[in-house]
Amino acid sequence: MNGILDLFALDGRAVSCERYGNGHINETYLVRTDRQHDYILQKVNDHVFPDTAALMENIIAVTEYLRQSEKDPRRVLTLVDTKDGKKYLSDSRGCFRVYEFVRDGVCLNRAESADDLRQSAVAFGGFLNGLSAFPAKTLHEIIPQFHDTVERFRQLKRAIAPHPIGRRRRARTWCGRSDRSLDDHSRLCRSTTECR
């Protein structure tokens, strides 16, 4: 990855670059420079995100918007520019982005307590609140229908309909919950002008 890192405006020279975290979509690396400055390097999975330019435009727009009102820089992802002033690198090797590493942060793979859930909800609520006036219609739809709840429930029903190896019987409780959730969502959509 050193050939890639050489193209970013890092504070110092990269002396280590090792796989980091437990993500399963993008390739993520922790980078340390000779000036003890840490970064996160990611190679974006272009199978999941084929339009990496649109994805990056969304990330740039959202982070720049949030940064206008956030006093603590650790609460907004900070992209590191390439040496030619771009926010990411895209070439024949793929799409790469570098973020400032957030020191003393906590990233859980799953909640371990009720307080973890509460803290996650507070953080997510703060994120949504910070974007309450953001012009969402300017964002690109990266994965079609990803946030379409009705379509997601339809996909679930199609997946379990043939009930291979008794899947429907084993998943009966969850299937009943999904049916009720879909009914609730449909009622909510009928009572509002915009469902998504």
C-alpha positions in Angstrom: 0.0 0.0 0.0 3.0 2.3 0.2 2.6 3.3 -3.5 -0.9 4.4 -2.7 0.1 6.2 0.6 2.8 8.1 -1.2 0.0 9.9 -3.2 -1.7 11.3 0.0 -0.6 14.4 1.9 0.3 12.6 5.1 2.1 14.1 8.1 5.3 12.3 7.7 6.3 9.1 5.9 4.3 5.9 6.4 6.2 3.4 8.4 3.5 0.8 9.0 0.3 -0.2 7.3 -1.6 -3.1 8.8 -5.1 -4.5 8.4 -7.4 -3.0 11.0 -10.8 -3.7 12.5 -13.4 -6.3 11.6 -15.1 -4.7 8.7 -16.4 -7.0 5.9 -17.1 -4.6 3.1 -14.0 -2.4 2.5 -10.4 -3.2 3.1 -9.3 -1.1 6.1 -5.7 -0.4 7.3 -4.2 1.5 10.2 -1.3 3.6 9.0 1.3 5.1 11.2 3.9 7.7 10.1 7.4 8.4 11.3 5.8 11.5 13.0 3.5 9.2 15.1 0.5 10.4 13.1 -2.1 7.7 12.6 -4.5 7.4 9.7 -7.1 5.0 8.4 -6.6 3.9 4.8 -9.6 2.2 3.0 -9.8 0.5 -0.3 -13.5 0.9 -1.2 -15.2 -2.3 -2.3 -16.2 -1.4 -5.9 -18.3 -4.6 -6.1 -20.6 -3.3 -3.4 -20.2 0.3 -4.4 -19.7 0.3 -8.2 -20.1 4.1 -8.5 -17.3 5.1 -6.1 -17.3 8.7 -7.4 -20.9 9.1 -6.3 -20.2 7.4 -3.0 -17.3 9.8 -2.3 -19.4 12.8 -3.3 -21.9 11.9 -0.7 -19.3 11.4 2.0 -17.6 14.7 1.1 -21.0 16.6 1.1 -22.1 15.1 4.5 -18.8 15.5 6.3 -18.3 19.1 5.1 -21.8 20.0 6.1 -21.5 18.5 9.6 -18.1 20.2 10.1 -19.7 23.6 9.8 -21.6 23.2 13.1 -19.5 20.7 15.0 -17.0 22.1 17.5 -15.2 18.8 18.2 -13.3 17.7 15.1 -13.3 14.1 16.4 -17.0 13.9 15.9 -16.8 14.3 12.1 -14.8 12.1 9.8 -11.9 14.0 8.3 -10.7 13.0 4.8 -7.0 13.5 4.0 -6.4 15.1 0.7 -4.2 13.5 -2.0 -1.1 15.5 -2.9 -3.0 17.0 -5.9 -5.8 18.2 -3.6 -8.5 15.5 -4.2 -10.4 13.9 -1.3 -9.8 10.4 -2.6 -7.7 8.5 -5.2 -9.3 6.5 -8.0 -7.1 4.7 -10.5 -6.6 1.2 -12.1 -5.9 -0.2 -8.6 -9.2 0.9 -7.2 -10.7 3.7 -5.1 -8.8 4.7 -1.9 -9.5 7.2 0.8 -7.6 8.2 3.9 -9.2 9.5 7.1 -7.6 11.0 10.2 -7.5 8.3 12.9 -9.9 9.1 15.8 -7.9 8.5 18.9 -9.5 7.2 22.1 -12.6 6.2 20.2 -14.6 3.1 20.8 -16.0 0.9 18.0 -18.1 -2.1 19.0 -19.0 -5.0 16.8 -22.1 -5.4 18.9 -23.6 -3.9 22.0 -22.5 -5.5 25.2 -24.9 -3.7 27.5 -28.0 -1.5 27.6 -25.7 1.5 28.1 -23.9 0.6 24.8 -27.3 0.7 23.1 -28.2 4.0 24.7 -24.9 5.6 23.7 -25.3 4.3 20.1 -28.8 5.8 20.0 -27.6 9.1 21.3 -24.7 9.2 18.8 -27.0 8.3 15.9 -29.6 10.8 17.0 -27.0 13.5 17.2 -25.8 12.6 13.7 -29.4 12.7 12.3 -30.0 16.0 14.1 -26.9 17.5 12.7 -28.2 16.6 9.2 -31.8 17.8 9.8 -31.4 20.7 7.4 -29.1 19.0 5.0 -30.4 18.9 1.4 -30.8 15.1 1.2 -32.1 15.3 -2.4 -28.6 16.3 -3.5 -27.3 12.8 -2.4 -26.8 10.0 -4.9 -28.6 6.7 -4.3 -25.6 4.4 -4.0 -27.3 1.0 -3.6 -30.7 1.1 -5.2 -33.6 0.5 -2.8 -31.2 0.0 0.1 -33.4 2.1 2.4 -36.7 1.0 0.9 -38.2 -0.8 3.8 -41.2 -2.2 1.9 -38.9 -3.7 -0.8 -36.6 -5.1 1.9 -39.5 -7.0 3.5 -40.5 -8.2 0.0 -37.0 -9.5 -0.5 -37.2 -11.3 2.9 -40.5 -12.9 1.9 -39.1 -14.0 -1.5 -36.0 -15.5 0.3 -38.0 -17.6 2.8 -40.9 -18.5 0.5 -39.4 -21.7 -0.9 -38.5 -22.7 2.7 -35.5 -24.8 1.8 -34.6 -27.2 4.5 -37.4 -26.0 6.7 -36.2 -22.4 6.9 -39.7 -21.0 7.3 -40.5 -23.3 10.2 -37.2 -22.5 12.0 -37.7 -18.8 11.4 -41.4 -18.6 12.1 -41.1 -16.1 15.0 -38.9 -13.7 13.0 -41.2 -14.1 9.9 -44.2 -13.2 12.0 -42.4 -10.2 13.3 -41.4 -9.1 9.8 -45.1 -9.4 8.6 -46.3 -7.2 11.5 -43.5 -4.7 10.9 -44.4 -4.5 7.3 -48.0 -3.9 8.2 -46.9 -1.2 10.7 -44.7 0.4 8.1 -47.4 0.3 5.4 -49.9 2.0 7.8 -47.3 4.7 8.6 -46.6 5.3 4.9 -50.3 5.7 4.2 -50.5 8.4 6.9 -47.6 10.4 5.5 -47.0 11.9 2.1 -43.5 10.5 1.8 -42.6 6.9 2.8 -38.8 6.9 2.2 
